[in-house]
């Protein structure tokens, strides 16, 4: 894709095809299904050498009774990374089949703990298949990979808590970006105790970041135009949120592709903010 200040964050299908089987590359299949059939989808066909990661089970704090989805502990992240052969000396390419949403959540989970050589496959698995590229049906997860040390550091500035965000309200150098659909942002629908959005937040629906009917991102110029139309400008700290951290992670990814340097995801997001009666809400 042209017009992207940070193209190294994105992997094309051509690039990945050229690097299949190389020791310096690790591939993660992040396809997820609410009914937990994601691994069956992986077994039915995946990019050769890919390891399967279930973001909801593997990369989320499993605290019982918690309403909000939060990032897993560093020990948990290290365990998952070791199982997938992910390390600081490797380039990690993540894909899914849902416009990169779950791939972005995995991307952010690793970046928040200091792993920087992480890319998302533009077009995902559908583009790979549509181009007639090889598909494996063997259990790649059963093949031992050479060790690739990774010691999680953080979470870093890409991760924010509710207290962090509350302290930023009204700050002129911070842009709060709500990645949910407009109806949720405006309080017309939702499943939290209160509806609406965080005061001062700008609605940037992440669903508009892709070409219509496609798994591919829009061009760099088109993405920039859409963000500019939402009054998202350079030079401010960008804080993205949604209900689960999935759309927010995708928006954070797009912002970094476009050259925004100080980008974070509000971990807990609207699932926490909307359920707490002590926090301000706008409609």
C-alpha positions as CSV (number, residue, x, y, z in Angstrom):
1,X,0.0,0.0,0.0
2,X,1.2,3.5,-0.8
3,X,1.1,6.6,1.3
4,X,1.9,4.9,4.6
5,X,4.6,6.3,6.9
6,X,4.9,3.0,8.7
7,X,4.5,0.3,6.0
8,X,6.7,-2.1,8.0
9,X,3.7,-2.7,10.3
10,X,1.7,-4.3,7.4
11,X,2.6,-7.5,5.6
12,X,1.4,-8.1,2.1
13,X,0.5,-11.6,0.8
14,X,3.4,-11.3,-1.6
15,X,5.9,-10.5,1.1
16,X,4.6,-13.4,3.3
17,X,4.7,-15.9,0.4
18,X,8.3,-15.0,-0.2
19,X,9.2,-15.5,3.5
20,X,7.3,-18.7,4.2
21,X,9.5,-21.2,6.0
22,X,12.2,-18.8,7.0
23,X,13.5,-19.1,10.6
24,X,13.2,-15.4,11.2
25,X,9.5,-15.4,10.6
26,X,6.6,-16.6,12.8
27,X,3.0,-16.7,11.6
28,X,0.0,-16.5,13.9
29,X,-3.5,-17.5,12.9
30,X,-5.8,-15.3,15.0
31,X,-9.2,-16.4,13.5
32,X,-11.7,-16.4,16.3
33,X,-15.3,-17.5,16.7
34,X,-17.6,-16.7,19.7
35,X,-18.6,-20.4,19.8
36,X,-14.9,-21.3,20.3
37,X,-14.7,-23.1,17.0
38,X,-11.7,-21.0,15.9
39,X,-9.2,-23.8,16.3
40,X,-11.4,-26.1,14.2
41,X,-11.4,-23.4,11.5
42,X,-7.6,-23.3,11.8
43,X,-7.3,-27.1,11.4
44,X,-9.5,-27.0,8.3
45,X,-6.9,-24.9,6.6
46,X,-4.3,-22.3,7.5
47,X,-1.2,-20.6,6.1
48,X,1.7,-23.1,6.2
49,X,3.7,-22.9,9.5
50,X,1.1,-20.8,11.3
51,X,0.4,-21.3,15.0
52,X,-3.1,-20.8,16.4
53,X,-3.7,-18.2,19.1
54,X,-7.1,-17.7,20.7
55,X,-6.9,-14.1,21.8
56,X,-9.9,-14.4,24.2
57,X,-8.5,-17.4,26.0
58,X,-4.7,-16.9,25.6
59,X,-4.2,-13.1,25.9
60,X,-6.9,-12.0,28.3
61,X,-6.9,-11.8,32.1
62,X,-9.2,-14.6,33.1
63,X,-10.3,-13.1,36.4
64,X,-13.6,-14.7,37.4
65,X,-16.6,-12.4,37.3
66,X,-14.9,-9.5,35.6
67,X,-17.2,-7.4,33.3
68,X,-14.4,-5.9,31.3
69,X,-11.8,-7.7,29.1
70,X,-8.3,-6.9,30.2
71,X,-4.8,-7.7,29.0
72,X,-3.2,-10.9,30.4
73,X,-0.3,-10.8,32.8
74,X,3.3,-10.8,31.5
75,X,3.8,-14.4,32.7
76,X,0.8,-15.4,30.6
77,X,2.0,-13.5,27.6
78,X,5.4,-15.1,27.9
79,X,3.9,-18.6,28.0
80,X,1.8,-18.0,24.9
81,X,4.8,-16.5,23.1
82,X,7.0,-19.4,23.9
83,X,4.4,-21.9,22.7
84,X,4.2,-20.0,19.4
85,X,7.9,-19.6,19.0
86,X,7.6,-15.9,19.2
87,X,10.7,-14.0,20.2
88,X,12.5,-10.7,19.9
89,X,14.7,-11.9,17.1
90,X,11.6,-12.9,15.0
91,X,9.2,-11.0,12.8
92,X,5.7,-12.0,13.7
93,X,2.9,-11.9,11.0
94,X,-0.7,-12.2,12.3
95,X,-3.8,-12.8,10.2
96,X,-7.5,-13.5,10.6
97,X,-10.6,-13.4,8.4
98,X,-12.4,-10.5,10.0
99,X,-10.8,-7.4,8.6
100,X,-7.8,-7.8,10.9
101,X,-9.8,-7.1,14.1
102,X,-8.6,-10.1,16.1
103,X,-5.2,-9.9,14.5
104,X,-5.0,-6.4,15.8
105,X,-5.9,-7.4,19.3
106,X,-3.0,-10.0,19.2
107,X,-0.8,-7.3,17.7
108,X,-1.5,-4.8,20.5
109,X,-1.2,-7.5,23.2
110,X,2.4,-8.2,22.0
111,X,3.3,-4.6,21.4
112,X,2.1,-3.5,24.8
113,X,4.7,-5.9,26.3
114,X,7.5,-4.6,24.1
115,X,7.6,-6.9,21.1
116,X,7.9,-4.5,18.2
117,X,8.6,-6.7,15.1
118,X,4.9,-7.5,14.6
119,X,2.9,-7.2,11.4
120,X,-0.7,-7.7,10.3
121,X,-1.4,-9.5,7.0
122,X,-3.4,-7.1,4.8
123,X,-6.4,-9.0,3.4
124,X,-5.9,-11.8,5.9
125,X,-6.7,-15.4,5.1
126,X,-9.4,-14.6,2.5
127,X,-6.9,-12.7,0.4
128,X,-4.3,-15.5,0.8
129,X,-6.8,-18.1,-0.4
130,X,-8.2,-16.0,-3.2
131,X,-4.8,-15.6,-4.7
132,X,-4.3,-19.4,-4.8
133,X,-1.5,-19.5,-2.3
134,X,-0.7,-22.7,-0.3
135,X,-2.9,-23.9,2.5
136,X,-1.9,-26.5,5.2
137,X,-4.2,-28.8,7.0
138,X,-1.6,-30.5,9.2
139,X,-1.4,-29.7,12.9
140,X,1.4,-27.0,12.8
141,X,0.9,-26.5,16.5
142,X,2.3,-30.0,17.1
143,X,5.7,-29.2,15.5
144,X,8.3,-27.9,17.9
145,X,9.8,-24.6,17.0
146,X,13.3,-23.4,17.9
147,X,13.3,-21.4,21.1
148,X,13.0,-17.6,20.6
149,X,13.4,-15.8,23.9
150,X,11.0,-13.0,24.8
151,X,10.8,-11.3,28.1
152,X,7.6,-9.2,28.4
153,X,8.4,-5.6,29.5
154,X,5.5,-3.5,30.8
155,X,2.7,-3.1,29.9
156,X,4.1,0.1,28.3
157,X,2.5,3.4,27.1
158,X,0.3,1.6,24.6
159,X,-1.8,0.3,27.6
160,X,-4.0,2.6,29.7
161,X,-6.2,1.9,32.7
162,X,-9.5,3.7,33.7
163,X,-7.6,5.9,36.2
164,X,-5.2,6.9,33.4
165,X,-8.0,7.9,31.1
166,X,-9.9,9.7,33.8
167,X,-6.9,11.8,34.5
168,X,-6.6,12.8,30.8
169,X,-10.2,14.2,30.5
170,X,-10.0,17.6,29.0
171,X,-6.3,17.5,28.3
172,X,-5.6,19.5,25.1
173,X,-2.8,17.2,24.1
174,X,-4.9,14.0,24.2
175,X,-7.4,12.8,21.6
176,X,-9.9,10.2,22.9
177,X,-11.1,8.1,20.0
178,X,-14.2,5.9,20.3
179,X,-13.9,3.0,17.7
180,X,-17.5,1.8,18.2
181,X,-20.4,2.1,15.7
182,X,-22.1,5.5,15.7
183,X,-25.3,4.1,17.4
184,X,-23.3,3.0,20.4
185,X,-21.3,6.2,20.6
186,X,-24.5,8.3,20.6
187,X,-26.1,6.1,23.2
188,X,-28.8,4.6,21.0
189,X,-27.8,1.1,21.8
190,X,-25.4,-0.9,24.0
191,X,-25.2,-3.5,26.8
192,X,-23.7,-1.5,29.7
193,X,-25.5,0.1,32.6
194,X,-25.2,3.5,31.0
195,X,-25.0,4.3,27.3
196,X,-23.1,7.0,25.5
197,X,-19.4,7.8,25.3
198,X,-16.5,9.2,27.4
199,X,-16.7,13.0,27.5
200,X,-14.7,14.6,24.7
201,X,-14.3,11.4,22.7
202,X,-14.4,11.6,18.9
203,X,-16.3,8.8,17.1
204,X,-14.0,7.0,14.6
205,X,-15.8,3.8,13.6
206,X,-13.2,1.2,12.8
207,X,-15.5,-0.4,10.3
208,X,-14.9,2.4,7.9
209,X,-11.1,1.7,7.6
210,X,-11.5,-1.0,4.9
211,X,-12.5,-1.0,1.3
212,X,-16.2,-1.8,0.9
213,X,-16.7,-5.5,0.6
214,X,-13.0,-6.2,1.1
215,X,-10.6,-7.4,3.8
216,X,-8.0,-4.9,2.6
217,X,-7.3,-1.6,4.2
218,X,-8.1,1.6,2.4
219,X,-5.2,3.5,0.8
220,X,-3.1,5.7,3.0
221,X,-4.6,8.9,1.6
222,X,-8.1,7.6,2.1
223,X,-7.4,6.7,5.7
224,X,-5.8,10.0,6.4
225,X,-8.8,11.8,4.8
226,X,-11.3,9.9,7.0
227,X,-9.3,10.6,10.2
228,X,-9.0,14.3,9.2
229,X,-12.7,14.4,8.7
230,X,-13.1,13.3,12.3
231,X,-10.7,16.0,13.4
232,X,-8.0,13.6,14.3
233,X,-4.7,15.5,13.9
234,X,-1.1,14.8,14.4
235,X,0.9,15.8,17.5
236,X,-1.5,14.6,20.2
237,X,-1.6,11.5,22.2
238,X,-4.1,9.1,20.7
239,X,-6.2,7.0,23.0
240,X,-8.5,4.4,21.4
241,X,-11.3,2.5,23.1
242,X,-14.3,0.4,22.4
243,X,-16.2,-2.3,24.4
244,X,-13.7,-5.2,24.2
245,X,-10.4,-3.7,23.1
246,X,-10.7,-5.4,19.6
247,X,-11.9,-2.4,17.5
248,X,-9.7,-0.1,19.6
249,X,-6.6,-2.2,18.9
250,X,-7.4,-2.1,15.1
251,X,-7.8,1.7,15.3
252,X,-4.5,2.0,17.2
253,X,-2.9,-0.1,14.4
254,X,-4.2,2.2,11.7
255,X,-3.0,5.3,13.6
256,X,0.5,3.9,13.8
257,X,0.5,2.9,10.1
258,X,-0.3,6.6,9.4
259,X,2.6,7.8,11.5
260,X,1.0,8.7,14.8
261,X,3.8,8.0,17.4
262,X,2.0,8.1,20.8
263,X,-0.9,5.7,20.5
264,X,-2.6,3.8,23.3
265,X,-5.6,1.5,23.9
266,X,-7.8,2.0,27.0
267,X,-7.8,-1.5,28.5
268,X,-11.2,-2.2,29.9
269,X,-12.8,0.4,27.6
270,X,-16.5,1.2,27.5
271,X,-17.3,-2.2,29.2
272,X,-15.8,-0.7,32.4
273,X,-16.5,3.0,31.9
274,X,-20.1,2.5,31.0
275,X,-20.7,0.2,34.0
276,X,-19.2,2.5,36.6
277,X,-21.6,5.1,38.0
278,X,-18.8,7.3,39.3
279,X,-17.5,8.2,35.9
280,X,-18.9,11.0,33.6
281,X,-20.8,10.1,30.4
282,X,-21.8,12.1,27.4
283,X,-24.5,11.3,24.8
